[in-house]
Amino acid sequence: EAEAARLAAERAELEARVAQERAEMEARLAARAAEQEKILRAEQEARRQQAEKEAEERREREAVERAARREKEEQERIEREARRKEEMAKKREEERIEAERIAEIVREREEQQRKKREEAEAKRREAVEAARRQMQELERRRQEEQRERRAP
């Protein structure tokens, strides 16, 4: 009976030790699971923060690219406008030169026509004068003939 009590006590002690070891092992497993959960959450948070950081960097990069595109488009618009104004000025200058050329041609033609009119007027006056002299000469001859006929 004493042997049975001793065996029962040993068994109870072994069972208590096994139960304690199991409790300690479960506690270690729970602590390890909690640590792994903590690590997992930290990794997830780090990934979330990295994704957020990358998204922010992408938004900033896109904003910079949009601003650069707008600036380039504005510069191109300014250059197109400058070229258009330059072309308009060049065209106006060409039109001014052409108008001056035409005006010079018109002046030359008017001068030629004036000279022709003056020459024609001078010829007409000369012709009138020649005709007048011829008439005077004819009249003088007629009067001379009349005097000769009257003279005895």
C-alpha positions in Angstrom: 0.0 0.0 0.0 2.8 2.3 0.8 4.3 1.3 -2.6 1.1 2.2 -4.3 0.9 5.5 -2.5 4.5 6.2 -3.5 3.7 5.3 -7.1 0.6 7.4 -7.1 2.6 10.3 -5.7 5.3 9.8 -8.4 2.6 9.5 -11.0 0.9 12.7 -9.7 4.2 14.4 -9.7 5.0 13.3 -13.3 1.6 14.3 -14.4 2.0 17.7 -12.7 5.4 18.1 -14.4 4.0 17.1 -17.8 1.1 19.5 -17.3 3.5 22.2 -16.3 5.8 21.5 -19.3 2.8 21.4 -21.6 1.6 24.8 -20.1 5.1 26.2 -20.5 5.3 24.8 -24.1 1.8 26.2 -24.9 2.9 29.6 -23.4 6.1 29.5 -25.5 4.0 28.6 -28.6 1.5 31.4 -27.8 4.4 33.9 -27.2 6.0 32.7 -30.5 2.6 33.0 -32.3 2.1 36.5 -30.8 5.7 37.5 -31.8 5.0 36.1 -35.4 1.7 38.0 -35.5 3.5 41.1 -34.3 6.2 40.7 -37.0 3.5 40.0 -39.6 1.6 43.1 -38.7 4.9 45.1 -38.7 5.7 43.8 -42.2 2.2 44.5 -43.4 2.4 48.1 -42.0 5.9 48.5 -43.6 4.4 47.3 -46.9 1.4 49.6 -46.5 3.7 52.6 -45.7 6.0 51.7 -48.7 3.0 51.4 -51.0 1.8 54.8 -49.7 5.2 56.3 -50.1 5.5 55.0 -53.7 2.0 56.2 -54.5 2.9 59.7 -53.1 6.1 59.7 -55.1 4.2 58.6 -58.2 1.7 61.4 -57.7 4.5 63.9 -57.2 6.3 62.6 -60.3 3.1 62.8 -62.3 2.4 66.3 -61.0 6.0 67.4 -62.0 5.6 65.7 -65.4 2.2 67.5 -66.0 3.7 70.8 -65.0 6.7 70.2 -67.3 4.3 69.2 -70.1 2.2 72.3 -69.5 5.3 74.5 -69.5 6.5 72.9 -72.7 3.1 73.3 -74.3 3.0 77.0 -73.2 6.6 77.5 -74.6 5.5 75.9 -77.9 2.4 78.1 -78.0 4.5 81.2 -77.3 7.0 80.1 -80.1 4.1 79.5 -82.5 2.6 82.9 -81.7 6.0 84.5 -82.2 6.5 82.7 -85.5 3.0 83.8 -86.6 3.7 87.4 -85.7 7.0 87.3 -87.4 5.4 85.8 -90.6 2.7 88.5 -90.4 5.3 91.2 -90.1 7.3 89.7 -93.0 4.1 89.5 -95.1 3.2 93.1 -94.2 6.8 94.2 -95.2 6.5 92.3 -98.5 3.1 93.9 -99.1 4.6 97.3 -98.3 7.5 96.7 -100.7 5.1 95.5 -103.4 2.9 98.6 -102.9 5.9 100.8 -103.1 7.0 99.1 -106.3 3.5 99.4 -107.8 3.3 103.1 -106.8 6.7 103.7 -108.4 5.5 102.0 -111.6 2.3 104.1 -111.5 4.4 107.3 -111.0 6.7 106.4 -113.9 3.7 105.7 -116.2 2.1 109.0 -115.1 5.4 110.8 -115.8 5.6 109.1 -119.2 2.0 110.1 -120.0 2.6 113.7 -118.8 5.7 113.9 -121.1 3.7 112.4 -124.0 0.9 114.9 -123.4 3.5 117.8 -123.2 5.2 116.5 -126.4 1.8 116.2 -128.1 0.8 119.7 -126.9 4.2 121.1 -128.1 3.7 119.4 -131.5 0.1 120.7 -131.7 1.3 124.3 -130.8 4.1 123.9 -133.4 1.5 122.7 -136.0 -0.8 125.5 -135.1 2.1 128.0 -135.4 3.2 126.5 -138.7 -0.4 126.6 -140.0 -0.7 130.3 -138.8 2.7 131.2 -140.5 1.5 129.3 -143.6 -1.8 131.2 -143.6 0.1 134.5 -143.1 2.4 133.6 -145.9 -0.5 132.8 -148.1 -2.3 136.0 -147.1 0.9 138.0 -147.7 1.3 136.4 -151.2 -2.4 137.0 -152.0 -2.1 140.7 -151.0 1.2 140.9 -153.0 -0.5 139.4 -156.0 -3.4 141.9 -155.6 -0.9 144.8 -155.4 0.9 143.5 -158.5 -2.4 143.3 -160.4 -3.5 146.7 -159.3 -0.2 148.2 -160.2 0.0 149.6 -163.8 
